Amino acid sequence: MALVDVLIPTVGRKTGLAIVLASLLGQTFKDFDVVVSDQTDPPGYLQDPEIEALAQALEWHGHRVELHTHQPRRGMAEHRHFLLSRSRARYAHFLDDDVILEPGVMERMLDVIREEGCGFVGCAAAGLRYRYDVRPHQQNIELWNGPVRPESFTPQSIPWERAAVNVAANPLHLERRLSPRGETVRYKVAWIGGANVVYDREKLLSVGGFSWWRRLPPVHAGEDVLAQFLLIRKYGGCGILPSGTYHLLLPTTIPDRTHEARDLFGELIQEYGVEPVVPPEPLPEEPAACTHAR
């Protein structure tokens, strides 16, 4: 059994899926298997020559590859729940079907999560379209200067302002300043998104995984945000630089974001007894209001 299961949900993005599978072929870290789940309707492209060839190339290099068609669509939380149910590895690495990874990304993420023992490590996906759009007002990054620790998030105390460092090309501009020689920098997050995140699988399951998907309507958003809120509260989590992750900026597959999974946060804290496993890191005294920047 591999150390990592790479879990890729996909719908309507054959080119994007091909790009992320090709990125996996080039990783310096090799101890992983791959599970792809397609929700394209009508059933899509998993048997198309491009995807078939990439899956076979990964298998040739020793990676087990599973390709699933998973219908009907019941929302992203259910889709992630299905993928997580296929994983048996110590670490579950969720990758979206619209990113490019530099060769050392997985190795860097695994080094950090094994060293820190936290709930997750993520790399924000930078939009290269914004590479010349420098935004100092969004780059107030909070670094971890010691071990990554839990932070006692509640529905009333989320440090929403942290999200700004992960938008547009902010990760690229920050890594030039903070990691000029490629050294790994750990930073605090409210959440890191779902594009490229390594979870400790048992820790994720201990806070419910995505098993609460039935409480949401099929059209919803923020399932990754909710899982990361819970993990930060119990075990801690972090983002890292360099991110080495680039967003293809394809059109979203979830245009309706009326229903937010994060609204279940308070309820799930109580249901799963989500309390810090070690003394938590103090939170900022006055979290800023949530803003959505691009």
Steps between C-alpha positions, in 0.01 A plus 500: 500500500627845408560773759267739313179461304451785253126562469376696197136600448425603142206618295508638147873576498684242292788735419536608861500140621765409243720786617481404867569132420803605296616710797484189719727314261770758559495505881822436691290325767401157370316310775143568391199342332225686311120493511302703246124542520310649207152652531465624143145440373464324266802289601812665376858452408669247728531256210621761253853437365659795681381399845552130437861558393578712806344242734705227332818706530438545872439126536821426308686705762353294784193702600165328541235698308123476547264674256138526613182642352295619797137595440268667578648831610409571861743787560871538565481383861354166388754476220788553744337253740498236225865562413603490867320166535731361229812600694693278739831687506626698797462824304218605267611757245207679341582660165259694283484442125620849411853536639861460389755377754872565502706180545589549868158595633387163639837432661494840672144454626569150633817617676301767684198291603725219627713744695211700646245224559221746424166438331586629154755683291391694193645694211296788364448493124640820350339662197779582257266743323561726802878460512559873440216605730683556828262552793686603818168566677420126472838369614478529879615145550522342847793259524533200728819573697474179701314171464162505327238486776122492520314831492169522685281605210132556575231626262554845654881505495614401151793720390347559157764756403758222462327379182628798300859371486384202293321686219622613155883480486562593863669163573755568224580849621524385861732210419737734315523708816495225766656203321760637257708179507205261506499440875166376634290760684200398709217751547169524679176463307130534554475239226716420199231398249467157344727516197812339653478373858658206680296373796592258773222256412432374853490855635260603225273204580511586871323831431244337272680498166227603255240262643266791577428550128134392538429814704572716197299557184664358187604849392735637765851635549764513772521133597880528507475815713290320761732199521800728542329711769444182702856375451654835590296504820607149604846442350614813319571544132716720284577631155852488363719698264623450236159378389619364165132481402344687211130541433379444144223756566239286328133594548363379832288186508310640802360839395223498764653559844180587683536210745826498696612183677683709758160583656520153661822586687352565846276196478786268404729631776245370749416179315861383457637650823754704306735645763873579474721200567778725637490856637386718210667794334337832598277649232498862386281701735267651241457298180424711199182463297502243223600640162516316172785633285618395158 
